[in-house]
């Protein structure tokens, strides 16, 4: 068995970044099942018709269900969600991926696109929480 080159705790030291790990995947299994269900047009219609009733079909935590209803993608990621699954929720609402990701930064879709065209966020201050840089 190959030894890991760094402890997994190192992944928690990246400012502004939540690394999707196996643990997070397990925490969000039912959230991801919900998101994948939205690939079916009938399920999207059922969800749009009565969100809470549809969410109650999945064994998600109450906090996950609330974050879905609030379209709080940052909280969903904190609760284990992966953007590749969560984008199915934003697409159900007719959001572009750019709008969904922009919402996670507090920017509009246009502001986010301009930031990315300008080279993205500066790496200054984005290297280590522990070391303060």
C-alpha positions as a printed Julia matrix, in Angstrom:
133×3 Matrix{Float64}:
   0.0    0.0     0.0
   1.34   3.39   -0.99
   1.8    5.92    1.8
  -0.11   9.2     1.47
   2.38  12.05    0.86
   0.54  14.32    3.31
  -2.12  13.95    6.01
  -5.73  14.53    4.96
  -5.93  17.33    7.55
  -3.73  19.37    5.19
  -6.73  19.62    2.86
  -8.55  21.69    5.49
  -5.79  24.34    5.4
  -6.66  25.85    2.01
  -8.42  29.21    2.51
 -11.8   29.5     0.82
 -11.68  25.92   -0.44
 -13.61  22.85    0.63
 -11.93  19.76   -0.77
 -14.36  16.99   -1.71
 -13.22  13.9     0.2
 -14.6   10.41    0.68
 -15.94  11.5     4.09
 -17.82  14.42    2.54
 -19.13  12.12   -0.18
 -20.62   9.8     2.44
 -22.17  12.74    4.3
 -23.9   13.9     1.13
 -24.89  10.56   -0.4
 -28.64  11.27   -0.15
 -28.2   14.89   -1.21
 -26.42  13.66   -4.33
 -29.15  11.07   -4.97
 -31.67  13.93   -4.85
 -29.6   15.99   -7.29
 -29.23  13.08   -9.69
 -33.0   12.52   -9.59
 -33.39  15.95  -11.18
 -32.04  14.58  -14.44
 -35.51  13.14  -15.05
 -38.02  15.73  -16.35
 -40.87  14.23  -14.31
 -38.81  14.52  -11.13
 -37.9   18.14  -11.92
 -41.6   18.91  -12.36
 -42.47  17.18   -9.07
 -39.74  19.1    -7.27
 -40.84  22.43   -8.73
 -44.47  21.67   -7.86
 -43.82  21.02   -4.17
 -40.19  21.25   -3.12
 -40.55  20.13    0.48
 -42.66  17.08   -0.31
 -40.16  16.03   -2.96
 -37.18  16.59   -0.64
 -38.85  14.48    2.04
 -38.49  11.45   -0.25
 -34.74  11.55    0.42
 -32.92  10.77    3.67
 -31.14  14.11    3.7
 -30.47  16.02    6.9
 -32.84  18.83    7.77
 -29.95  21.25    7.27
 -29.35  19.89    3.76
 -33.05  20.2     2.9
 -33.12  23.8     4.15
 -29.99  24.67    2.16
 -31.57  23.17   -0.99
 -34.69  25.27   -0.49
 -32.57  28.38    0.13
 -30.32  27.54   -2.86
 -27.41  28.08   -0.48
 -24.67  26.35   -2.44
 -21.93  27.26    0.04
 -23.8   25.52    2.85
 -24.54  22.55    0.6
 -20.82  22.21   -0.09
 -20.06  22.54    3.65
 -22.55  19.69    4.17
 -20.66  17.43    1.77
 -22.15  18.46   -1.55
 -20.14  18.32   -4.74
 -20.64  21.02   -7.36
 -20.98  18.43  -10.15
 -24.1   17.12   -8.43
 -25.34  20.49   -7.14
 -25.31  22.05  -10.59
 -28.33  19.84  -11.4
 -30.27  21.85   -8.82
 -29.2   25.19  -10.26
 -30.0   23.99  -13.78
 -33.47  22.94  -12.61
 -34.01  26.6   -11.72
 -32.74  27.67  -15.12
 -29.5   29.04  -13.7
 -26.32  28.87  -15.71
 -23.38  27.2   -14.01
 -21.73  30.62  -14.08
 -24.6   32.1   -12.07
 -24.52  29.23   -9.55
 -20.76  29.47   -9.02
 -20.93  33.26   -8.93
 -23.55  33.04   -6.18
 -21.03  31.11   -4.1
 -18.61  34.04   -4.28
 -21.18  36.73   -3.59
 -20.85  37.95   -7.17
 -23.32  38.2   -10.0
 -22.77  35.93  -12.99
 -21.32  38.86  -14.95
 -19.0   39.91  -12.12
 -17.8   36.32  -11.73
 -17.15  35.99  -15.48
 -15.2   39.27  -15.51
 -13.11  38.11  -12.55
 -12.31  34.84  -14.3
 -11.49  36.59  -17.59
  -9.15  38.81  -15.58
  -7.18  35.82  -14.36
  -9.25  34.66  -11.39
  -8.65  35.39   -7.74
  -5.2   36.41   -6.68
  -3.3   33.62   -4.91
  -2.11  36.17   -2.34
  -3.56  35.25    1.04
  -4.97  32.0    -0.38
  -2.17  29.54    0.45
  -2.58  28.51    4.09
  -5.03  29.22    6.87
  -2.58  27.98    9.48
   0.31  30.11    8.21
  -1.86  33.14    7.46
  -0.85  33.42    3.8
